Amino acid sequence: MKLTELFTQPDPDFGKAMTALLEHFHHSDDSQAPYQRGSFTHQLDQSCMPAIGISPRDYLARLTTLVPGASHLTSPRYMGHMTAPLPAFTAELSRLLVMLNQNPMKMESSRLLSFLEREVLAKLHRLVYREDDAFYAAHMHAKDAALGVMTSGGTIANVTALWLARNRACGDNLFALAGQGYRGAVILGSRLMHYSFDKGMDLLGLGARSVWRLDTDEHNRLSLAALEQALQQCREQKLKVLALVGVAGSTDFGSVDPLPELAAIARREQIHFHVDAAWGGPTLFSPRYQGLLTGIEHADTVTLDGHKQLLVPLGTGMLLCRQPDLMMTVKREAPYAIRATSFDQGRFTLEGTRPANALYLDAAFQMLGQQGYAQLIDANYDRARRMAALIDASPAFELMSAPVMNLLSYRCIPSHLQGQEPDVATNEEINLFNVALQKAQRAEGHSFVSRTQRAVSRYGEQPLTLLRAVLLNPLIEEADIRALLDDQVRLGSQIASQLFE
Ligand SMILES: *Cc1c(COP(=O)(O)O)cnc(C)c1O
């Protein structure tokens, strides 16, 4: 085959085989391929590249060995992570987007799609900040303005927020803080803050010790008393607070920090207020649940993830800025590509070349509409409440936090410990039991939840192993939830007999 044919002659059989692979994958579960690192590394142990390429048809043979080893994230019994099944139109849309291969970092390489980013960002800005038509008409496409930036995910959005907050406080020169009488700089947030904030402060040269993770209350919300105390400490130690972080949908519990109070404190102290709504942001679509996010409209910056509850492919995150000129504090230019006089988004994005994933958001906005998102959110949040009720009603389980959004944390209690008040030693036993249970369920591959380790106020500071369910898949039915819990009870009794006898 001539190499140029690879570019000009699509193989129709290849496309059909791809569809068949996907169909087959969607109708199976993780039990097909055992979760064993040893077998994965054994299967993929070739470090030499082939000297001569094979045909797409021959490559299919390799694909059929790789695909069944992937995670069945779209199975309605897979409730463990924040990855969703995608609307079916995504398959064709992604073909279009990938083959257009646009780069919205600069206008020259994306033309109209660069402005599509701005339009998509304006729609989400409006969802969060509710400015009027005149505001969006003035700023949406203005040259030295940005209502936000697209990122590859929530992590880069959070890091970008810290970058903005740092430059707002002292430009790109941390030593300028010394000139203002400070001896260091920190950010403040709850102990449930995402670990991307540690990465961001590390990159800014401030290190993990500059991330102050403060206590939470019994509802897993940042404690205002702890915050006031930390602010006092910062004043005494002459530490500049670069940002106050509010979490709107914590990764473990879906809890929301007291945003109106945090906004008021940030305003009083003149601190950059960032809200991490990577998970919880789309709650705003739901008239029933949007009250959970009251106060988010006061945030200077807000992180959203498209690839979580907005149901678009991975690699789609955003940082929104309340004020359109904030982004100018991190403006950078490059003579060969990103000119000072240009409209290029690349002037502010941390990332350079990026895919034009705004098209996925545009398609979902147009085809689902606000109402479609509201229905999906309501159904998922209701499902979490139903699952919580099932857990609460069974002595085999202990619900570890009341559902706020659609994340649940709970644990399984072995039968000989049911109906007791666990002490520290008993909790240790229950921890071991839940680790073994989660691994056994994962290995069996019929249903799945993830696990985390957190203290919950009921048991003081002791770290507890928690099972974590994410109710994101719109196809989850009550029968799936019951089946998942039944699997845990069945596996639990096997594990208890191994562990405790
Ligand atoms: C998922 C998540 C992040 C990180 O987002 P990525 O897209 O995984 O980089 C940050 N914060 C919260 C609250 C999240 O749920």
The ligand as an ORCA input file, in Angstrom:
! r2SCAN-3c Opt
* xyz 0 1
  C     -12.749     16.227     38.859
  C     -12.456     17.367     39.727
  C     -11.305     18.143     39.541
  C     -10.244     17.784     38.525
  O     -10.709     17.778     37.238
  P      -9.993     16.931     36.088
  O     -10.890     17.170     34.946
  O      -9.944     15.520     36.554
  O      -8.634     17.500     35.882
  C     -11.116     19.225     40.364
  N     -12.000     19.530     41.322
  C     -13.112     18.813     41.535
  C     -14.065     19.222     42.615
  C     -13.380     17.702     40.741
  O     -14.494     16.977     40.966
*
